[in-house]
Amino acid sequence: MKVDESVLRSPPTITIGKEGITEKIVREIKIQIKKKKQLKVKFLKSAFETTDKKTSFELLADWSGTTILKKVGFVVVLGK
């Protein structure tokens, strides 16, 4: 699936901080992905205290039932 350019130019719709990936965040991603098909998620540096960036991105995609479309720095674009 190709990343929609409007998603890349828009600000992240979800920010993940020091609490990491929570059930609430996963639920919100599932709700938003039904409406938008693609969304941008930003991780703060504090989100990587217990896991590395790659693992966190993969866990988020797995738990939310999405696919990683693009990774740039601390930002990941997810799609359905």
C-alpha positions, 0 to 999 in steps of 0.5 A: 500500500502506498502512503498517502502524501496528505498523511505525510504532510499532516501532524501526527494524530497520536503521540505515544509518551513515557507510558508506552503502548497502552490499551487506550492507544491501541483502541484509539488507533483501531477507531481512527484506522477505520475512518482514515485508512492511514494515520501517523503516530509519533513516539516521544523519546521517553517511550523507548525506556523499556524497548527499542524503536523497531520493536515498539513500532512492530508491537504497535502494528501487531496489537492494532492489526495494522501494517507499517507503511513508513518509518521516519525517525520517531514517526511511523505511518500505519495503514489498514 
